[in-house]
């Protein structure tokens, strides 16, 4: 008979004691386990080209243009349909990607090391808000920015990271949660903490002062600069709690724009999926919910690790971006305590008298309380080639937790 | 018959519509109005050497050592006693100085321009926390840091400010109040927003990459980097509301460590003073309230302008530094609405549904509600030469408001 309580306690300890540090960068093909020349990683659970959502198709097309494997979007689409490329979830390769989450072989990736458990995870570079590859856009200006990121931003940040000895992401998140960030959609404080820590080294290692100027300015003005290293950091936390016999704690929540999927520690690598829900959002001028793709992206790894939507009580200003009121934000956090196993040791909420964030989603509690995890997220246009149209809040589909609990009962004989 | 309501409304509009931008730096003797070779500015209302508090005496001694006018603390003290030097309040020279607030002729000062009203105010550079001149310390390491600030930090930041076209302090404060800052003792977010905006220019203008590294690192690691420009910025706001006939709004609150003083818009340049109160504080290890000097510094210009202690509801994490609970912080802000005339247009508190901060202390309301303004502050050791011993909260003495209201009644014939 497995001891579920003991297993869950161990898993949550693993989540919390992970100490992720972003140490360097490398091209995906050189650093990501299992990556090959014809592999394209994407967010969420597995998906075929036929079932793939518009923004993910757009990002795939953009990736082939970026890789110079195709010259036109039409050529790229034909190649993607042909079966020549292997599509695989980021999560199966120790990666995480925001929104479409497409990572192609020559893209630079952050390398984040969990120093406690010696686990490495990866994520690509953040392009900023608006018309960007991760939202499904692939116009020439999108590609030009990616080439600049590849040739100027990336190498400079890589050299600065190495010169700095690495940046402790858990320490930054601990501070940022006291500075109005939720750790997912609002990373204003964390991104400038990151920029401020890196900037002295960028000034030192950049190939010239103009490069230093451009790189520091880009990082400092992008309120999501740190999103990708944060996601890889959260994956190093939850990966430390994977595959623990008897644990009912969720180790991955991820969406590909078609399906919402979870994995559960005691159930190994099996995905439990359901149709991705629509997001309750604030839309940018000129867009409405008719333009919106369903929920997409690996960024829900933040909620899985105990921050993001779960920590919204500490980030009331986020409602200007994702809709709702400060009271809604507080209520979300209070609700999430109902379905989590632990309160975080290092991530705390001053307004709730420094209570730890709700950490470790327990599928039993989700079912018992009939309360699905709530996350906050960006919203991509449903068609390839457009980009972001808004941001909002969404609840995970109950079906994935129901299916997981049935599978848990079958496996462990309850 | 003066229209007090109209006068107060005008004063508060002036406070709020001021748009202070830090544009450059210059030596005090070259930029501060009325400064001369034998003048030493200090925080708070006027004070003689005989009545001067320990930390202010310490800072005066340090200033003469820094200026190389004295070779030893003993020699400096003899010169200060001799009557050779003119002591004058910072506020009488369009300056503000934190804690002892000592500004000597060759010190570099920030130049902050209120672009709306074309008013310039000044403040010295921030040394960081701990053993520093503004807390009354003057040992060789304190002086060495000041020389580095004078010769390396200052000139580099000055060049960067000029290259940047100036940094908008009101815009930074608006953001920082949504990032856990109160704008006075907690400036963690504002200081890195400031560093992040300046860093690209520092990288570009610094004389070499090591200088760029050192300067960005110093600014980024000092959570009070922006305190002095913020204080000068707040003075440009309140100065825009000075000398308005019939207004009962406070335009200055300042303490010299011996006396707490205020000025009131409708009462011109007259100081109303009372003994400086003791601070309810959290002390650093090794110190107790027996070591503490009474309340000192010009930094209460932040509360006068509607932030700092008045905005604590938006900065719950500050209680780890100044004592109390998040509930105390919220209560302080709610209380301050009782004694202020306006709610700020640009400084808002997400947790109170984006309500504007309490702005413009009305001496009538202070007396009517028997509720003195509350401020938060650092605490200096009472002896010269030691430095900071803690931080906490303090209420202004009621007497200054009582005396001001009597003077107001006499002047305006109520």
Contacts between the chains, C-beta under 8 A, distances in Angstrom:
chain1	res1	chain2	res2	distance
A	175	B	188	7.6
A	178	B	180	5.3
A	178	B	317	3.9
A	179	B	179	4.6
A	179	B	180	4.3
A	179	B	181	7.9
A	179	B	188	6.4
A	179	B	189	5.2
A	179	B	317	7.8
A	180	B	178	5.3
A	180	B	179	4.3
A	180	B	180	5.3
A	180	B	189	7.5
A	180	B	350	7.5
A	181	B	179	7.9
A	188	B	175	7.5
A	188	B	179	6.5
A	189	B	179	5.2
A	189	B	180	7.5
A	189	B	189	5.9
A	189	B	192	7.8
A	192	B	189	7.9
A	192	B	192	4.9
A	192	B	193	6.3
A	192	B	195	8.0
A	192	B	196	4.7
A	193	B	192	6.2
A	195	B	192	7.9
A	195	B	196	5.2
A	195	B	199	7.4
A	196	B	192	4.7
A	196	B	195	5.2
A	196	B	196	6.0
A	196	B	199	7.4
A	196	B	216	7.8
A	196	B	220	3.9
A	197	B	220	7.0
A	199	B	195	7.4
A	199	B	196	7.4
A	199	B	199	4.3
A	199	B	203	7.4
A	199	B	216	4.9
A	199	B	220	6.7
A	200	B	212	7.4
A	200	B	213	4.4
A	200	B	214	7.7
A	200	B	216	4.4
A	200	B	217	4.3
A	200	B	220	7.0
A	201	B	213	7.3
A	202	B	203	7.0
A	203	B	199	7.4
A	203	B	202	7.0
A	203	B	203	4.2
A	203	B	206	7.2
A	203	B	209	5.7
A	203	B	212	3.7
A	203	B	213	5.4
A	203	B	216	5.9
A	204	B	209	4.9
A	204	B	210	7.3
A	204	B	212	7.2
A	204	B	213	4.8
A	206	B	203	7.2
A	209	B	203	5.7
A	209	B	204	4.9
A	210	B	204	7.3
A	212	B	200	7.4
A	212	B	203	3.7
A	212	B	204	7.2
A	212	B	212	7.4
A	213	B	200	4.4
A	213	B	201	7.3
A	213	B	203	5.4
A	213	B	204	4.8
A	214	B	200	7.6
A	216	B	196	7.8
A	216	B	199	4.9
A	216	B	200	4.4
A	216	B	203	5.9
A	217	B	200	4.3
A	220	B	196	3.9
A	220	B	197	6.9
A	220	B	199	6.7
A	220	B	200	7.1
A	316	B	350	3.7
A	316	B	351	5.1
A	317	B	178	3.9
A	317	B	179	7.8
A	317	B	350	4.3
A	319	B	350	7.5
A	325	B	353	6.8
A	326	B	350	5.6
A	326	B	351	5.6
A	326	B	353	6.1
A	326	B	354	8.0
A	350	B	180	7.5
A	350	B	316	3.7
A	350	B	317	4.3
A	350	B	319	7.5
A	350	B	326	5.6
A	351	B	316	5.1
A	351	B	326	5.6
A	351	B	351	6.7
A	353	B	325	6.8
A	353	B	326	6.1
A	354	B	326	8.0
